[in-house]
């Protein structure tokens, strides 16, 4: 069980407030959509929630059944898929999946072969990531995030570069494998977050 609590959290870059006085609480099994137009700060909030960048004021607490989790350990409990996330392109697909699961436990003990099949990349297991299309890379990012056995999954613009078939595949994946985790989706596309229990419009916290 994981609980994430924001108390009057605010983030400012120089003189511009990205968000101000944001308070919310999420626990395992809940999902949140962070909405807003391009440049509104959705990705910044996601990075603050994950501990990648600090907030300017307020508090963010991660709480488990064993007590508060230090911010320096948050990364161990999350996975992320985002447009700005780079993949090591010199690896083959199989090598990258094996490398990733040296650091994250695979969900339900899924094997690299099983994941490759779910990603519809069976014919590309030995191909370098550098030769993948943008849609193939996006499916791979989503697969690595969703099939990591962590209590928090962060998805930033999850259907970017996916065609209509890929968007249906994404929605099906979420429905089957969200499990009892916190899921946070940053998006301005309703199709990407329509399943979320809670919604937060970032413009309301400027």
Legacy VTK file of the C-alpha trace (Angstrom):
# vtk DataFile Version 3.0
C-alpha trace
ASCII
DATASET POLYDATA
POINTS 206 float
0.000 0.000 0.000
1.333 3.395 -1.021
-0.080 6.815 -0.175
1.149 10.039 -1.758
0.156 13.337 -0.166
0.774 16.872 -1.393
0.312 19.697 1.097
0.192 23.240 -0.339
2.813 22.209 -2.897
4.067 24.963 -5.215
6.688 25.131 -7.969
8.214 28.247 -9.475
10.788 28.761 -12.205
12.282 32.223 -11.655
9.186 34.480 -11.600
6.711 32.052 -13.158
4.537 29.838 -10.970
3.957 26.438 -12.578
1.457 25.494 -9.866
0.590 26.967 -6.469
-0.933 25.629 -3.255
-1.710 22.178 -4.638
-3.033 19.683 -2.081
-4.116 16.161 -2.931
-3.908 12.600 -1.690
-3.677 9.368 -3.669
-3.514 5.797 -2.482
-2.995 2.405 -4.078
-5.764 1.498 -6.513
-6.492 5.118 -7.464
-5.760 6.923 -10.722
-5.266 10.611 -11.484
-5.331 12.538 -14.748
-3.297 15.755 -14.793
-4.730 17.855 -17.604
-3.753 21.110 -19.235
-2.632 22.564 -22.539
0.851 22.297 -23.976
3.344 24.119 -21.779
1.001 24.252 -18.792
3.436 22.357 -16.551
2.025 18.820 -16.504
5.443 17.230 -16.956
6.939 19.503 -14.304
4.354 18.357 -11.768
5.065 14.737 -12.693
8.779 15.291 -12.134
8.052 16.888 -8.742
5.874 13.920 -7.751
8.672 11.527 -8.688
11.377 13.494 -6.885
13.312 14.364 -10.054
13.009 18.082 -9.334
12.231 19.745 -5.979
9.146 21.794 -5.241
9.590 25.445 -4.244
7.364 25.255 -1.170
4.973 22.908 0.570
5.379 19.183 1.147
5.185 15.912 -0.767
5.104 12.760 1.363
5.232 9.153 0.274
3.892 6.799 2.930
3.924 2.992 2.971
2.822 0.470 5.564
6.408 0.656 6.845
6.283 4.423 7.337
7.469 7.432 5.344
9.654 6.689 2.320
12.688 9.015 2.058
12.692 11.116 -1.107
16.071 9.615 -2.039
14.347 6.220 -2.354
11.230 7.224 -4.321
12.759 6.121 -7.625
12.799 2.525 -6.396
9.001 2.509 -6.153
7.996 4.004 -9.506
8.159 3.502 -13.249
7.656 6.129 -15.939
6.913 6.458 -19.626
7.419 9.924 -21.124
8.337 11.584 -24.449
11.528 12.997 -22.909
12.633 9.564 -21.685
15.529 8.351 -23.850
16.075 4.672 -24.635
19.629 3.294 -25.035
19.503 2.827 -28.795
22.590 0.633 -29.118
20.754 -2.184 -27.263
18.623 -4.740 -29.030
15.037 -5.084 -27.830
15.824 -8.230 -25.845
18.965 -6.694 -24.331
17.088 -3.572 -23.255
14.286 -5.525 -21.581
16.808 -7.705 -19.741
18.773 -4.605 -18.722
15.637 -2.865 -17.438
14.630 -5.820 -15.299
18.020 -5.823 -13.610
16.676 -2.744 -11.803
12.927 -3.365 -11.615
11.148 -6.563 -10.672
8.944 -7.763 -13.562
5.206 -7.708 -12.890
3.797 -11.206 -12.332
7.212 -12.638 -13.181
6.694 -11.833 -16.859
9.574 -13.020 -19.054
11.237 -10.988 -21.827
9.685 -13.272 -24.439
6.205 -12.776 -22.975
6.638 -9.010 -22.880
7.927 -8.894 -26.450
4.823 -10.796 -27.549
2.499 -8.408 -25.668
4.267 -5.479 -27.346
3.694 -7.043 -30.799
7.429 -6.859 -31.425
8.089 -10.575 -31.923
9.841 -10.006 -35.241
12.183 -7.379 -33.791
13.715 -8.973 -30.683
17.285 -8.764 -32.031
16.899 -5.408 -33.787
18.701 -2.370 -32.279
16.368 0.188 -30.717
17.911 2.781 -33.065
16.067 1.077 -35.940
12.663 1.206 -34.230
9.918 3.539 -35.430
8.558 6.165 -33.041
5.443 4.018 -32.472
7.521 0.928 -31.655
9.582 2.925 -29.174
6.406 4.240 -27.548
4.970 0.743 -27.117
8.279 -0.324 -25.576
8.298 2.607 -23.117
4.727 1.820 -22.058
5.481 -1.874 -21.703
8.530 -1.307 -19.508
6.569 1.106 -17.277
3.403 -0.959 -16.911
5.139 -4.313 -16.467
7.480 -3.115 -13.719
6.283 -4.369 -10.334
6.098 -0.975 -8.608
3.318 0.776 -6.635
3.375 3.964 -8.772
3.141 4.173 -12.578
3.606 7.570 -14.247
2.522 8.032 -17.866
3.194 11.296 -19.698
1.360 11.609 -23.053
1.051 7.815 -23.278
-0.423 7.554 -26.792
1.959 9.954 -28.519
3.188 8.327 -31.754
0.606 5.528 -31.504
-1.827 4.841 -34.340
-5.500 3.954 -33.801
-4.664 0.284 -33.219
-1.958 1.269 -30.740
-4.353 3.494 -28.793
-6.786 0.585 -28.400
-3.864 -1.609 -27.315
-2.885 0.978 -24.663
-6.396 1.188 -23.201
-6.610 -2.602 -23.032
-3.222 -2.799 -21.327
-4.290 -0.340 -18.626
-7.552 -2.173 -18.014
-5.791 -5.520 -17.572
-2.658 -4.507 -15.686
-3.305 -1.428 -13.545
-3.863 -3.680 -10.519
-3.727 -2.157 -7.035
-1.317 0.629 -7.924
-1.364 4.402 -8.191
-1.573 5.454 -11.831
-0.963 9.069 -12.878
-1.507 10.179 -16.470
-0.427 13.589 -17.831
-2.408 14.464 -20.921
-4.591 16.920 -22.801
-6.180 14.049 -24.776
-9.301 12.584 -23.077
-8.719 9.213 -24.776
-5.537 8.832 -22.713
-7.134 9.303 -19.289
-10.868 8.601 -19.540
-10.486 5.663 -17.118
-8.965 7.827 -14.336
-10.928 8.171 -11.100
-9.660 11.687 -10.358
-8.826 14.652 -12.582
-6.707 17.698 -11.843
-6.750 20.702 -14.194
-3.389 22.398 -13.725
-4.757 25.782 -14.783
-6.758 25.800 -11.534
-3.522 26.006 -9.516
-1.674 28.869 -11.180
LINES 1 207
206 0 1 2 3 4 5 6 7 8 9 10 11 12 13 14 15 16 17 18 19 20 21 22 23 24 25 26 27 28 29 30 31 32 33 34 35 36 37 38 39 40 41 42 43 44 45 46 47 48 49 50 51 52 53 54 55 56 57 58 59 60 61 62 63 64 65 66 67 68 69 70 71 72 73 74 75 76 77 78 79 80 81 82 83 84 85 86 87 88 89 90 91 92 93 94 95 96 97 98 99 100 101 102 103 104 105 106 107 108 109 110 111 112 113 114 115 116 117 118 119 120 121 122 123 124 125 126 127 128 129 130 131 132 133 134 135 136 137 138 139 140 141 142 143 144 145 146 147 148 149 150 151 152 153 154 155 156 157 158 159 160 161 162 163 164 165 166 167 168 169 170 171 172 173 174 175 176 177 178 179 180 181 182 183 184 185 186 187 188 189 190 191 192 193 194 195 196 197 198 199 200 201 202 203 204 205
